[in-house]
Amino acid sequence: MITSTEALNLDNVPERLVVVGGGVIGLEFACIYEALGSQVTVLEMTSTLLPGATDEFIAKRLQSILRRRGMVIQTGAVVQKIVIAGDALQVYAGESMFEANKVLIATGRWPNTSGINCADLGLRISGPAIVVDDRMATNLPNVWAIGDAVGGWMLAHKAMVEGRVVAENVTGGRRHADYRAVPNVIFTRPEIASVGLTEAQARASGVEVKVSQFLLSANPRARILGDTDGIVRLICEVGSGRVLGVHLLGPYATDLIAEGTLAVQLGATADD
């Protein structure tokens, strides 16, 4: 059994790989090893892949693409035990058993704050994460925290946004962290990129929304590349046309999301 750390250093490609966890890290490694020739099985305990990481429609679309390629994906699968059986591992989830040469445990990472002695310092924490306000200030004067240590999305560019907020505030500013325009990119095959609200989040907030979709199978560049699996989804406010969210599935989605990020950040409309 391995984590994503060991998965970067294998000296051979496992014939059969079971990935426990259908989140960002699990699916990225599933796609890597599938491309290298592994028969990959993904077991996710929730009802959909990528829970909370992207628009649910996009997640379901990716799931159908991966299954069409031959990847085994089982949602609602809670792993009860993993048993060594000779040269193989047997993974039991519900009524099913899956055999593998390697099992990648990709059920999430925790902030590593164990060496700070938060309790002795009086630093407020929630679980392993340091608690901060929207200015990234902790409960202690002149102590700030950013990045993975405060939980949330563990993304380098999210930490950079928070670092800039702190840099302004420690020099007398009153800046607040605004995560609306922080994109989330997922290097699956095809790629996924999202920014702003999902359709479900927008509707839950009480906003009347209109969803526009465009299939990449109708896009000339995608057809020339021979990579037409994908879709563009815009979540817009009815009336104003303001772009609330942009969700992409397809080639170069992680590059293209920069334009969607700018649209959300500037409050641009669909016409813009």
N, C-alpha and C positions, 0 to 999 in steps of 0.2 A: 504494500500500500504506500502511495506517495502523495505529496502535496505538489502545488504548482512550482515550488522551489526545485524539487527533484525532477519534475517533468521537463525542466530545461536542460538537464544533464544526463539523460539516458544515453547509453552507448549503443542501443539497438531499438528498433521500432517494434513495440509489442504487437503480436498478431491480433490479439483481442484486448481492447481497453474498455473498462467500465468507468464512467465518470459519474460520481455521486455529487449532484448539484448542477442544475441547469441555469445558473446565473451567468454573469459576464465571464468570469475566469474559466468556469467549467466549459462553456460553449466555445470560447476562443481556443482552448487546448483540444477540445473535441474536433474542431475543424482543422487544426494543425495536424493532428495525428491521423485523421481521416485522409488528408491530402498526402501523407507519407505512406499510407497503405494499411493502417489499422482498421479492423472492424470495430466500430465505436458504438457503445450503448450509453445513453444518457438517462439517468434516473433523477427526476425532480419531484420533490414532495408536494409542491403546490400544483394548482390546476393548469398552470401555463408556464412556459419558459420565460426567463428574464423577468421575474416578478419585480415590479417597481422600477425597472431600468429603462423601459421604453414603452411606447404605445402598445396596448395589448393586441391590436390588429396586426401591427408589424411583427410582434413576437409569434403570433399564430401563423403568419405568412412564412416566416423563417422556418418554423417547425415543419410545415408542409414541404418546403424546398429540401430540407435536410433529410426528411424521410424518403422523398423521391430519389435522393442520391444513394439511399441504402443505409443511412444511419438509423439505429434503433433508438427511439425516444419514448420513454414512459413517464407521463406526468401522474401526479397523485401517488407517487411511489415512495413509501417510507422504508428505508433500509433498516432491517432488524438485526442482521448479523452478517459477518463476512468470515468464511471458513476456509482454511487451507486444505486443499485436496490434491495431494501429490505435487505436481508442478504448476497447478492452477489454483485460482481463488474462486470461491463460489459466493456470490452476493445474493442474499435473500431479501426480497422486497414484496411484502404481501404474499400472494399465492405463487409468485414467480421466483425463479432462480436463474441467475446469469453467471456464466463462467468467463473468466478473464485471466490473462497473464499478468496484467497490472490493473490496480484500482486507484484512480485519482480521486482523492477527497477534496472537493472544491465547494465546500458549504459555507465559505465566507472567511474573512479575516477580521481580527479584533484589533483595536488600537493598542499599541504596546506602550503602556504607561506604568508598568509594574515597578520600574526602577526609580520612580520619582518620589516615592513615599508621600503620596498625595494626602493621606490621612494625617501624617505628622505635620505637614505644612498647613493643613486646614484648607487645602484646595478642593473645591467642590467637584465631584465626579458623578457620572451616571453610568453604572456598570464600569467598564474600563475607560470610558471617554471623559475627557475634561469638559466641564460645562462652561460655555461662554454665552455672552449676549450677542446681539446683532452687530456689535462693534468689535467682536472677538476678544472682549475683556473677560477675564475670570473674576471670581469673587474676591481675589486678593488685589490690593492696589499695585499698579505697575507690573502686573503679570498678565500676559496675553498668551493665547494659544491658537494655532492654526493647523490646517492639514489633517492628516490621518488621526492625529491625537484627539481631535474634537469629534470624530465620527462622521457620519453622513457619507456622501460619495467620496471614495478614496481615489481621487484623481489629482495628478500633478498640477493641471491648470486651475482646478478649484482651489488648491492650496496657494497658488500664485495670486489669485484674486484676493484671498484672505490676507496674504502677506502684504499686499498693497494697501488694503484697508487698515491694517495695523500700522504700517509705516506712516500713513497720514495721521492716524489718531494719536500716536505717541509724540508727534510733533505739533499737537494742538488742533488737529482736525476733528470733524464730527461726522465721519463717513460710516455708513452702514453697509454690511455685506448684502449684496443683491444677487441671488442665485438664479433669477429668472433667465438670464442670458448666459448661463454656464452650460455648455453642451456636454452631452454624454456620448462617447464614441465606443463602439464595440467592434473589435477586429475579427468578426466571424467571416465566413465565406458563403454568401455575400456579406458585405459590411453593413452595419447599422449605425445611424447617428440621429440623435434627438436633441432638441432644445425647446425650452418653454413647457407649456402645459400639454398633457395628453388629452384626448377627447374626453375620457372619463373624469379627469381632474377639472377640466373646463366646465363640464355639465354639473359636476358636484358643487362648483363655486357659485352656481346660479346664473351663469352667463349663457345667453342664447347663442349657440354656435352653428357655424356651417363648416362642413368638412369637405375639402376638395381633394380628389385623388387623381394621380396620373401614373399609368403603368409604363415601366421602362421598356416594355416590349414594343411600344410605339415611339421610342426615342431613337433617332438615327445613329447617334454616337454609340449607344448601347448595342444596337444591331450590328454596327461595324466591328465592335469589340467581340461580338458573339457572346455577350454576357447580358442577357435581357431579363434575368430573374430580379425583379425589384419593383418598388413603388415609391411614389412621393405622396405624402399626406400633409396638407396644410389645415391647421385648426384655426378658424377665424371667427371673430365676433360679428354676429348679424348686425346689419345697420352700418356700423363704422367700417367694417371690413378689416379691422386691426388684426394682425397676425399674432395669435396667442401661442402657437406651437408649430414646429416643423419636425417631421419625422421621415427619415429616409431609409430605404433598404435597397442596396444595389452597389455596383462598382463605384469606387471613389466616394462613397457616401461620407466617409470621415473627412474628406477634403471639402466637399460641397456644403457641409453643414455650417461653414464659416459665414456663408451668405444668409442662411436662416438665422444664425445667431445675431447678425447685424440687424436683421428685420425685427426680431423680438426686442433687442436692446433699444432700438430707435422708435419702437411703436409704429412701425411701417404698416401700411395696408396691403391687402392682396394685390390691388392695382399697382401700388408702388413696386 
